[in-house]
Protein backbone atom coordinates (compact mmCIF):
# COMPACT_ATOMS: atom_id res chain seq x y z
CA UNK A 1 0.00 0.00 0.00
CA UNK A 2 1.57 3.40 -1.00
CA UNK A 3 2.77 5.61 1.84
CA UNK A 4 1.14 9.04 2.07
CA UNK A 5 3.57 11.96 1.78
CA UNK A 6 2.89 15.09 3.87
CA UNK A 7 4.33 18.49 3.00
CA UNK A 8 6.99 20.15 5.13
CA UNK A 9 4.68 23.16 5.53
CA UNK A 10 1.99 20.97 7.09
CA UNK A 11 4.45 19.35 9.47
CA UNK A 12 5.79 22.76 10.52
CA UNK A 13 2.29 24.19 11.07
CA UNK A 14 1.22 21.24 13.22
CA UNK A 15 4.42 21.26 15.33
CA UNK A 16 4.25 25.04 15.82
CA UNK A 17 0.65 24.91 17.04
CA UNK A 18 1.42 22.05 19.38
CA UNK A 19 4.60 23.55 20.85
CA UNK A 20 3.78 27.26 20.73
CA UNK A 21 0.05 27.43 21.36
CA UNK A 22 -0.18 24.19 23.28
CA UNK A 23 -2.97 22.84 21.08
CA UNK A 24 -3.78 19.25 22.19
CA UNK A 25 -2.83 16.47 19.80
CA UNK A 26 -6.42 15.23 19.61
CA UNK A 27 -7.59 18.68 18.48
CA UNK A 28 -4.84 18.89 15.83
CA UNK A 29 -5.77 15.43 14.55
CA UNK A 30 -9.36 16.56 14.00
CA UNK A 31 -8.36 19.93 12.54
CA UNK A 32 -5.92 18.51 9.98
CA UNK A 33 -7.48 15.04 9.57
CA UNK A 34 -4.25 13.35 10.66
CA UNK A 35 -3.59 10.25 12.75
CA UNK A 36 -2.68 11.13 16.33
CA UNK A 37 0.19 8.63 16.21
CA UNK A 38 1.71 10.51 13.26
CA UNK A 39 1.44 13.88 15.03
CA UNK A 40 3.13 12.49 18.14
CA UNK A 41 5.97 11.14 15.96
CA UNK A 42 6.50 14.60 14.46
CA UNK A 43 6.52 16.16 17.92
CA UNK A 44 9.02 13.61 19.23
CA UNK A 45 11.35 14.39 16.36
CA UNK A 46 10.99 18.11 16.94
CA UNK A 47 11.61 17.61 20.67
CA UNK A 48 15.03 16.16 19.93
CA UNK A 49 16.04 19.68 18.87
CA UNK A 50 14.79 21.31 22.10
CA UNK A 51 18.21 21.88 23.69
CA UNK A 52 19.39 23.71 20.59
CA UNK A 53 16.12 25.55 20.19
CA UNK A 54 16.17 27.05 23.66
CA UNK A 55 19.88 27.63 24.01
CA UNK A 56 21.04 31.25 23.91
CA UNK A 57 21.90 32.63 20.52
CA UNK A 58 25.66 33.16 20.24
CA UNK A 59 26.85 36.75 20.17
CA UNK A 60 28.82 38.01 17.20
CA UNK A 61 27.32 35.54 14.75
CA UNK A 62 27.39 36.46 11.07
CA UNK A 63 24.63 38.76 9.85
CA UNK A 64 21.74 37.02 8.16
CA UNK A 65 21.05 37.61 4.48
CA UNK A 66 18.01 39.64 3.42
CA UNK A 67 15.91 36.49 2.96
CA UNK A 68 17.46 34.03 5.43
CA UNK A 69 16.78 30.33 5.14
CA UNK A 70 15.80 29.89 8.78
CA UNK A 71 16.40 26.43 10.17
CA UNK A 72 13.48 24.84 12.08
CA UNK A 73 15.29 25.25 15.43
CA UNK A 74 15.75 28.98 14.89
CA UNK A 75 12.16 29.37 13.76
CA UNK A 76 10.85 27.77 16.94
CA UNK A 77 13.18 29.88 19.04
CA UNK A 78 11.92 33.05 17.36
CA UNK A 79 8.28 32.10 17.99
CA UNK A 80 9.16 31.20 21.57
CA UNK A 81 10.89 34.50 22.32
CA UNK A 82 8.42 36.79 20.52
CA UNK A 83 5.25 35.35 22.06
CA UNK A 84 3.35 37.84 24.21
CA UNK A 85 2.28 34.99 26.46
CA UNK A 86 4.67 33.77 29.12
CA UNK A 87 6.02 30.39 27.94
CA UNK A 88 8.15 28.22 30.17
CA UNK A 89 9.46 24.67 30.03
CA UNK A 90 9.48 22.39 33.03
CA UNK A 91 9.65 18.82 34.17
CA UNK A 92 8.17 17.30 37.28
CA UNK A 93 11.23 18.74 39.07
CA UNK A 94 10.67 22.37 38.04
CA UNK A 95 11.49 24.95 35.34
CA UNK A 96 14.49 24.76 33.02
CA UNK A 97 13.75 27.55 30.48
CA UNK A 98 11.41 30.48 29.78
CA UNK A 99 10.91 33.29 27.27
CA UNK A 100 11.26 37.03 27.71
CA UNK A 101 7.54 37.55 28.30
CA UNK A 102 7.79 35.26 31.32
CA UNK A 103 10.47 37.46 32.88
CA UNK A 104 8.39 40.58 32.21
CA UNK A 105 5.15 39.18 33.61
CA UNK A 106 6.72 37.89 36.82
CA UNK A 107 9.24 40.72 37.22
CA UNK A 108 12.26 38.39 37.42
CA UNK A 109 15.48 39.71 35.78
CA UNK A 110 17.03 36.59 34.26
CA UNK A 111 16.23 33.08 33.13
CA UNK A 112 18.84 31.75 35.58
CA UNK A 113 16.96 33.29 38.49
CA UNK A 114 13.59 32.19 37.15
CA UNK A 115 14.46 28.48 36.86
CA UNK A 116 15.25 28.34 40.57
CA UNK A 117 11.55 28.71 41.34
CA UNK A 118 8.99 25.93 41.69
CA UNK A 119 5.61 26.77 40.06
CA UNK A 120 4.07 27.09 43.52
CA UNK A 121 6.72 29.69 44.42
CA UNK A 122 5.18 32.00 41.82
CA UNK A 123 1.82 31.80 43.56
CA UNK A 124 0.24 32.86 46.86
CA UNK A 125 0.18 30.08 49.49
CA UNK A 126 -3.44 29.27 48.66
CA UNK A 127 -5.62 29.63 45.59
CA UNK A 128 -9.03 31.36 45.62
CA UNK A 129 -10.61 27.90 45.93
CA UNK A 130 -8.86 27.53 49.30
CA UNK A 131 -6.55 24.78 48.06
CA UNK A 132 -2.82 24.73 48.80
CA UNK A 133 -0.89 26.11 45.80
CA UNK A 134 1.93 23.57 46.04
CA UNK A 135 -0.45 20.60 46.13
CA UNK A 136 -2.64 21.96 43.35
CA UNK A 137 0.37 22.80 41.14
CA UNK A 138 1.67 19.26 41.44
CA UNK A 139 -1.78 17.89 40.62
CA UNK A 140 -1.97 19.97 37.43
CA UNK A 141 1.55 18.93 36.39
CA UNK A 142 0.80 15.24 36.84
CA UNK A 143 -2.52 15.56 35.04
CA UNK A 144 -0.85 17.22 32.04
CA UNK A 145 1.82 14.48 31.94
CA UNK A 146 -0.81 11.75 32.10
CA UNK A 147 -3.38 13.20 29.67
CA UNK A 148 -1.24 15.35 27.36
CA UNK A 149 -2.59 18.74 28.42
CA UNK A 150 -4.36 20.57 31.22
CA UNK A 151 -5.96 24.01 31.05
CA UNK A 152 -7.01 25.95 34.11
CA UNK A 153 -7.13 29.38 35.74
CA UNK A 154 -4.54 30.17 38.36
CA UNK A 155 -3.61 33.03 40.66
CA UNK A 156 0.07 33.89 40.29
CA UNK A 157 2.30 36.22 42.28
CA UNK A 158 4.87 38.58 40.78
CA UNK A 159 8.28 39.14 42.32
CA UNK A 160 6.98 42.37 43.91
CA UNK A 161 4.24 40.45 45.74
CA UNK A 162 1.39 41.52 43.47
CA UNK A 163 -1.10 38.75 42.65
CA UNK A 164 -2.63 38.39 39.21
CA UNK A 165 -5.06 35.98 37.56
CA UNK A 166 -3.92 33.94 34.59
CA UNK A 167 -5.09 31.38 32.10
CA UNK A 168 -2.63 28.46 32.09
CA UNK A 169 -2.21 25.73 29.50
CA UNK A 170 0.14 22.85 30.31
CA UNK A 171 1.06 20.70 27.30
CA UNK A 172 3.12 17.52 27.56
CA UNK A 173 5.62 16.09 25.07
CA UNK A 174 8.50 13.65 25.25
CA UNK A 175 12.16 14.70 25.11
CA UNK A 176 14.89 12.08 25.30
CA UNK A 177 12.46 9.59 26.73
CA UNK A 178 11.14 11.77 29.54
CA UNK A 179 8.06 14.00 29.75
CA UNK A 180 8.54 17.73 29.36
CA UNK A 181 5.84 20.34 29.94
CA UNK A 182 5.32 23.60 28.14
CA UNK A 183 3.40 26.08 30.29
CA UNK A 184 1.71 28.96 28.48
CA UNK A 185 0.55 31.66 30.88
CA UNK A 186 -1.65 34.56 29.83
CA UNK A 187 -2.34 37.40 32.24
CA UNK A 188 -6.14 37.75 32.39
CA UNK A 189 -6.32 39.98 35.45
CA UNK A 190 -7.61 42.93 33.42
CA UNK A 191 -10.18 40.70 31.72
CA UNK A 192 -11.27 39.38 35.09
CA UNK A 193 -11.46 42.89 36.50
CA UNK A 194 -13.70 43.96 33.61
CA UNK A 195 -15.80 40.82 34.05
CA UNK A 196 -16.27 41.63 37.72
CA UNK A 197 -17.23 45.20 36.84
CA UNK A 198 -19.66 43.88 34.25
CA UNK A 199 -21.12 41.41 36.73
CA UNK A 200 -21.47 44.16 39.34
CA UNK A 201 -23.11 46.44 36.75
CA UNK A 202 -25.46 43.65 35.71
CA UNK A 203 -26.33 43.02 39.34
CA UNK A 204 -27.05 46.72 39.82
CA UNK A 205 -29.16 46.75 36.67
CA UNK A 206 -31.10 43.71 37.87
CA UNK A 207 -31.67 45.37 41.24
CA UNK A 208 -32.77 48.59 39.55
CA UNK A 209 -35.01 46.64 37.16
CA UNK A 210 -36.60 44.73 40.04
CA UNK A 211 -37.14 48.00 41.89
CA UNK A 212 -38.78 49.56 38.82
CA UNK A 213 -40.95 46.46 38.44
CA UNK A 214 -42.04 46.72 42.07
CA UNK A 215 -42.76 50.41 41.67
CA UNK A 216 -44.74 49.78 38.49
CA UNK A 217 -46.77 47.10 40.21
CA UNK A 218 -47.40 49.46 43.10
CA UNK A 219 -48.43 52.24 40.69
CA UNK A 220 -50.77 49.83 38.93
CA UNK A 221 -52.23 48.87 42.29
CA UNK A 222 -52.66 52.49 43.30
CA UNK A 223 -54.34 53.30 40.00
CA UNK A 224 -57.11 50.80 40.69
CA UNK A 225 -57.33 51.12 44.49
CA UNK A 226 -59.45 53.41 46.62
CA UNK A 227 -56.99 54.97 49.06
CA UNK A 228 -59.41 55.26 51.96
CA UNK A 229 -60.89 51.76 52.02
CA UNK A 230 -58.29 49.71 50.13
CA UNK A 231 -61.00 48.33 47.85
CA UNK A 232 -61.06 48.66 44.06
CA UNK A 233 -61.91 52.17 42.87
CA UNK A 234 -64.49 53.21 40.28
CA UNK A 235 -61.96 53.04 37.45
CA UNK A 236 -61.29 49.39 38.15
CA UNK A 237 -64.97 48.62 38.61
CA UNK A 238 -65.73 50.17 35.20
CA UNK A 239 -63.08 47.90 33.63
CA UNK A 240 -64.49 44.81 35.36
CA UNK A 241 -68.07 45.65 34.34
CA UNK A 242 -67.12 46.04 30.68
CA UNK A 243 -65.02 42.86 30.67
CA UNK A 244 -67.63 40.78 32.44
CA UNK A 245 -70.40 42.19 30.25
CA UNK A 246 -68.59 41.10 27.06
CA UNK A 247 -67.94 37.67 28.60
CA UNK A 248 -71.59 37.26 29.67
CA UNK A 249 -72.83 38.26 26.20
CA UNK A 250 -70.47 35.80 24.50
CA UNK A 251 -70.97 32.86 26.87
CA UNK A 252 -74.56 33.63 27.96
CA UNK A 253 -73.47 33.19 31.57
CA UNK A 254 -75.47 35.14 34.17
CA UNK A 255 -74.10 38.38 35.58
CA UNK A 256 -75.53 40.53 38.35
CA UNK A 257 -74.67 43.61 40.35
CA UNK A 258 -75.30 44.86 43.87
CA UNK A 259 -75.14 48.55 44.82
CA UNK A 260 -74.94 49.37 48.54
CA UNK A 261 -75.34 52.80 50.08
CA UNK A 262 -74.78 53.67 53.76
CA UNK A 263 -77.96 54.95 55.35
CA UNK A 264 -77.90 58.43 56.96
CA UNK A 265 -74.20 58.83 56.26
CA UNK A 266 -74.47 62.62 56.64
CA UNK A 267 -75.66 62.09 60.20
CA UNK A 268 -72.56 59.96 60.91
CA UNK A 269 -70.32 62.74 59.58
CA UNK A 270 -72.20 65.41 61.53
CA UNK A 271 -72.01 63.40 64.77
CA UNK A 272 -68.56 61.83 64.57
CA UNK A 273 -66.86 64.29 62.22
CA UNK A 274 -65.21 63.48 58.92
CA UNK A 275 -62.62 61.27 60.59
CA UNK A 276 -65.41 59.26 62.16
CA UNK A 277 -67.11 59.07 58.77
CA UNK A 278 -63.91 57.84 57.16
CA UNK A 279 -63.58 55.19 59.85
CA UNK A 280 -67.17 54.09 59.22
CA UNK A 281 -66.35 53.69 55.50
CA UNK A 282 -63.28 51.59 56.34
CA UNK A 283 -65.22 49.43 58.81
CA UNK A 284 -68.03 48.81 56.35
CA UNK A 285 -65.56 48.03 53.57
CA UNK A 286 -63.93 45.45 55.85
CA UNK A 287 -67.30 43.89 56.67
CA UNK A 288 -68.34 43.70 53.02
CA UNK A 289 -65.02 42.17 52.02
CA UNK A 290 -65.35 39.52 54.71
CA UNK A 291 -68.82 38.47 53.49
CA UNK A 292 -68.63 38.52 49.68
CA UNK A 293 -67.62 35.44 47.70
CA UNK A 294 -64.21 34.86 46.14
CA UNK A 295 -65.63 35.30 42.62
CA UNK A 296 -67.25 38.64 43.48
CA UNK A 297 -65.51 41.93 42.68
CA UNK A 298 -66.00 44.49 45.44
CA UNK A 299 -65.18 48.17 45.15
CA UNK A 300 -66.09 51.67 46.27
CA UNK A 301 -68.35 53.18 43.63
CA UNK A 302 -68.16 56.68 45.08
CA UNK A 303 -68.92 58.60 48.27
CA UNK A 304 -70.70 56.18 50.60
CA UNK A 305 -71.68 53.78 47.79
CA UNK A 306 -70.15 50.34 47.25
CA UNK A 307 -70.56 48.02 44.28
CA UNK A 308 -70.30 44.23 44.00
CA UNK A 309 -70.01 42.70 40.53
CA UNK A 310 -71.30 39.13 40.82
CA UNK A 311 -69.86 36.84 38.15
CA UNK A 312 -71.89 33.81 37.12
CA UNK A 313 -74.72 34.95 39.37
CA UNK A 314 -78.46 35.24 38.68
CA UNK A 315 -80.65 38.06 39.96
CA UNK A 316 -82.10 35.88 42.73
CA UNK A 317 -78.65 34.70 43.84
CA UNK A 318 -77.44 38.31 43.96
CA UNK A 319 -80.49 39.25 46.04
CA UNK A 320 -79.63 36.50 48.56
CA UNK A 321 -76.07 37.84 48.77
CA UNK A 322 -77.32 41.39 49.29
CA UNK A 323 -79.68 40.25 52.05
CA UNK A 324 -76.84 38.45 53.80
CA UNK A 325 -74.72 41.60 53.63
CA UNK A 326 -77.59 43.74 54.92
CA UNK A 327 -78.11 41.42 57.90
CA UNK A 328 -74.40 41.37 58.71
CA UNK A 329 -74.34 45.15 58.53
CA UNK A 330 -77.34 45.46 60.82
CA UNK A 331 -75.73 43.22 63.43
CA UNK A 332 -72.30 44.79 63.14
CA UNK A 333 -73.58 48.34 63.50
CA UNK A 334 -74.08 47.90 67.23
CA UNK A 335 -70.49 46.79 67.70
CA UNK A 336 -69.11 49.69 65.67
CA UNK A 337 -70.85 52.12 67.97
CA UNK A 338 -71.62 54.63 65.22
CA UNK A 339 -74.25 57.21 66.02
CA UNK A 340 -77.71 55.76 65.65
CA UNK A 341 -76.39 52.48 64.28
CA UNK A 342 -75.11 51.90 60.75
CA UNK A 343 -77.18 50.18 58.08
CA UNK A 344 -77.13 49.98 54.30
CA UNK A 345 -79.70 49.96 51.55
CA UNK A 346 -79.14 47.67 48.56
CA UNK A 347 -80.17 47.74 44.92
CA UNK A 348 -79.76 44.57 42.81
CA UNK A 349 -79.88 44.20 39.03
CA UNK A 350 -79.02 41.56 36.41
CA UNK A 351 -77.30 41.85 33.04
CA UNK A 352 -79.46 41.77 29.95
CA UNK A 353 -77.52 41.11 26.73
CA UNK A 354 -79.90 43.20 24.66
CA UNK A 355 -79.59 46.24 26.95
CA UNK A 356 -75.91 46.09 28.02
CA UNK A 357 -73.97 47.01 31.13
CA UNK A 358 -75.10 50.63 31.28
CA UNK A 359 -78.68 49.46 31.68
CA UNK A 360 -77.63 47.07 34.46
CA UNK A 361 -75.92 49.91 36.35
CA UNK A 362 -78.94 52.14 35.87
CA UNK A 363 -81.32 49.41 37.05
CA UNK A 364 -79.24 48.76 40.18
CA UNK A 365 -79.10 52.48 40.93
CA UNK A 366 -82.89 52.82 40.48
CA UNK A 367 -83.45 49.81 42.76
CA UNK A 368 -81.15 51.38 45.38
CA UNK A 369 -83.12 54.63 45.15
CA UNK A 370 -86.32 52.65 45.63
CA UNK A 371 -84.86 50.95 48.73
CA UNK A 372 -84.06 54.39 50.20
CA UNK A 373 -87.52 55.65 49.43
CA UNK A 374 -89.10 52.55 50.98
CA UNK A 375 -87.49 53.21 54.36
CA UNK A 376 -83.82 52.20 54.01
CA UNK A 377 -82.06 49.13 55.42
CA UNK A 378 -83.58 46.87 52.80
CA UNK A 379 -82.87 45.08 49.52
CA UNK A 380 -84.74 45.93 46.33
CA UNK A 381 -84.16 44.12 43.02
CA UNK A 382 -84.75 45.69 39.64
CA UNK A 383 -87.56 43.14 39.06
CA UNK A 384 -89.25 44.17 42.33
CA UNK A 385 -88.79 47.80 41.38
CA UNK A 386 -90.53 47.16 38.07
CA UNK A 387 -93.41 45.43 39.91
CA UNK A 388 -93.82 48.44 42.20
CA UNK A 389 -93.85 50.78 39.21
CA UNK A 390 -96.55 48.69 37.49
CA UNK A 391 -98.67 48.66 40.67
CA UNK A 392 -98.36 52.43 41.03
CA UNK A 393 -99.33 52.92 37.40
CA UNK A 394 -102.33 50.65 37.91
CA UNK A 395 -103.43 52.52 41.06
CA UNK A 396 -103.48 55.90 39.31
CA UNK A 397 -107.00 57.39 38.99
QUINORVEN-V761474 format. One record per helix or strand. SS is the DSSP state (A for helix, B for strand). FROM is the first residue (numbers start at 1). TO is the last residue. Records with the same first field share a line. If there is no record, write none. Layout:
BEGIN
SS=FROM-TO + FROM-TO
END
This chain:
BEGIN
A=8-19 + 25-32 + 36-47 + 50-53 + 72-82 + 100-106 + 111-114 + 119-122 + 133-147 + 189-223 + 234-251 + 265-291 + 315-336 + 357-373 + 382-395
B=86-91 + 94-98 + 126-126 + 132-132 + 149-157 + 163-175 + 178-187 + 225-225 + 232-232 + 255-262 + 297-302 + 305-311 + 344-350 + 379-381
END
